[in-house]
């Protein structure tokens, strides 16, 4: 199957997280994908996440629980290694649902709440940095 062209930024749906039309940044410099999570705690072997941010109006503030999760060591762009929780969910781009692993991080000071890294992009997409919102513009709204 040929790879789809995706731009440097877009909007995506995360139906299992009840998040729709969320701004994403395609980051070929990042290996893993990451999502902004306002609050994360573990209660009775469940990961409890709150996806809320004043700067991102489509973040709905709902509490999402994950029975299955793991941790990952992630090296940030400044070279620091952080231990983060990692969850599996789905993302919709070009009206197709894909499985994706996301590390949870605090990105409230960032313009884009979600970074999509190489691990997800490889074998599916080619990035054209001159383009943006290709998937969103093709969405049946």
Phi, psi and omega per residue, in radians:
X1 nan 2.300 -3.128
X2 -1.190 2.618 3.124
X3 -1.320 2.508 3.081
X4 -1.502 2.597 3.065
X5 -1.531 2.256 3.083
X6 -2.175 2.556 -3.134
X7 -1.487 -3.050 -3.090
X8 -1.303 -0.417 3.030
X9 -2.417 2.756 3.127
X10 -2.848 -3.010 3.030
X11 -2.229 2.472 -3.100
X12 -2.400 2.804 3.049
X13 -1.846 2.512 3.050
X14 -2.208 1.387 -2.966
X15 -1.038 -0.645 -3.126
X16 -1.250 -0.303 3.071
X17 -1.717 -0.023 -3.104
X18 1.028 0.689 3.108
X19 -2.083 2.216 -3.063
X20 -2.306 2.548 -3.135
X21 0.958 0.793 -3.123
X22 -1.562 2.326 3.102
X23 -1.122 2.293 3.078
X24 -2.212 2.611 3.053
X25 -2.038 2.260 3.091
X26 -1.456 2.099 -3.031
X27 -2.173 1.619 -3.124
X28 -1.241 -0.203 3.061
X29 -1.423 -0.259 3.136
X30 -1.738 2.395 3.088
X31 -1.386 -0.853 -3.099
X32 -1.658 2.829 3.051
X33 -1.695 2.627 -3.027
X34 -2.441 2.534 3.118
X35 -2.222 2.457 3.089
X36 -1.254 2.262 3.102
X37 -2.281 2.120 -3.059
X38 -1.151 -0.726 -3.073
X39 -2.563 2.377 3.124
X40 -2.372 2.202 3.038
X41 -2.475 2.750 3.071
X42 -1.874 2.162 3.113
X43 -2.252 2.120 3.105
X44 0.851 0.891 3.101
X45 1.116 0.332 3.032
X46 -2.058 2.484 3.055
X47 -1.577 2.103 -3.108
X48 -1.874 2.116 -3.063
X49 -2.134 2.490 3.058
X50 -2.074 2.024 3.132
X51 -1.730 1.635 -3.122
X52 -2.537 2.466 3.065
X53 -2.842 2.190 3.126
X54 -1.024 -0.624 -3.096
X55 -1.309 -0.203 -3.136
X56 -2.191 1.613 -2.968
X57 -1.092 -0.354 -3.141
X58 -1.493 -0.089 2.993
X59 -1.312 2.014 -2.880
X60 -1.531 -0.157 3.120
X61 1.409 0.101 3.131
X62 -1.305 2.588 3.063
X63 -1.518 2.242 3.122
X64 -2.076 2.360 -3.134
X65 -1.970 2.396 3.101
X66 -2.079 2.147 3.063
X67 -1.404 -0.540 3.121
X68 -1.959 2.203 3.107
X69 -2.779 2.911 3.104
X70 -2.515 -3.084 3.040
X71 -2.106 2.699 3.127
X72 -2.486 2.592 3.015
X73 -1.636 2.185 -3.073
X74 -2.153 2.251 3.081
X75 -1.625 2.103 -3.128
X76 -1.369 3.004 -3.099
X77 -1.099 -0.381 3.111
X78 -1.587 0.111 3.048
X79 1.594 -0.091 3.130
X80 -1.382 2.442 3.094
X81 -1.704 2.218 3.114
X82 -2.081 2.548 3.001
X83 -1.622 2.147 -3.108
X84 -2.231 2.686 2.982
X85 -1.315 2.586 3.133
X86 -2.275 2.341 3.140
X87 -2.223 2.765 3.062
X88 -1.894 2.365 -3.140
X89 -2.639 -2.850 3.109
X90 -2.196 2.662 3.096
X91 -2.271 2.499 3.089
X92 -1.981 2.075 3.039
X93 -2.311 2.451 -3.117
X94 0.920 0.639 3.115
X95 1.023 0.455 3.070
X96 -2.167 2.410 -3.131
X97 -1.600 2.284 3.104
X98 -2.160 2.630 2.971
X99 -1.423 2.509 -3.141
X100 -2.573 2.483 2.995
X101 -1.739 2.318 -3.128
X102 -2.203 2.327 2.966
X103 -1.519 2.602 -3.118
X104 -1.706 2.241 -3.136
X105 -2.527 2.916 3.071
X106 -1.622 1.927 -3.122
X107 -2.126 0.469 -3.065
X108 -1.137 -0.327 3.099
X109 -1.650 0.083 -3.113
X110 -1.780 2.662 -3.125
X111 -1.230 -0.615 -3.115
X112 -1.972 2.169 -3.088
X113 -1.268 -0.260 -3.092
X114 -2.328 2.315 3.011
X115 -1.913 2.343 3.085
X116 -1.879 2.067 -3.054
X117 -1.713 3.113 -3.056
X118 -1.059 -0.617 -3.093
X119 -1.010 -0.729 3.106
X120 -1.329 -0.714 -3.026
X121 -1.195 -0.636 -3.006
X122 -1.053 2.452 3.133
X123 1.252 -0.037 3.129
X124 -2.080 -0.651 -2.970
X125 -2.356 2.659 2.940
X126 -2.053 2.354 -3.069
X127 -1.679 2.205 3.009
X128 -1.913 1.843 -3.025
X129 -1.220 -0.167 3.098
X130 -1.500 -0.116 -3.067
X131 -1.901 2.776 3.013
X132 -2.653 2.661 3.080
X133 0.975 0.586 -3.136
X134 -1.121 -0.853 3.133
X135 -1.114 -0.821 -3.103
X136 -1.072 -0.711 -3.139
X137 -1.181 -0.343 3.102
X138 -1.649 -0.026 -3.075
X139 -1.272 2.402 2.995
X140 -1.321 1.920 -3.056
X141 -1.755 nan nan
